[in-house]
Amino acid sequence: MKKLVCVALVAGLGMSGLAQADEALMKKSGCVGCHAMDKKLLGPSFQDIAAKYKGDKAAPAALEAKILDGGKGNWGSVAMPAQKPKVTPEGAKSIVAWILSLK
């Protein structure tokens, strides 16, 4: 039993570290210039994005493409500019995973 608790604790700490790394990447990439955690700025909040796409299996790929290639129309008339090459496909995947993990 002690071994199971220890493994769960270590796994949780590892996930926490990954979440922090993904959040740091998001901040380094400049996402916070247009998005905030819990309120609309130029773009929707990260929490609103997570809520809108909760349970949508197609969302990760669509959001990754939106980060890389830009887009418009999902949240109003303001366009999201393309973020590549500043954000790599792997970086977009990490950022999306972090956003969709929010509650």
Beta strands, then each sheet from edge to edge (+ up, - down):
end
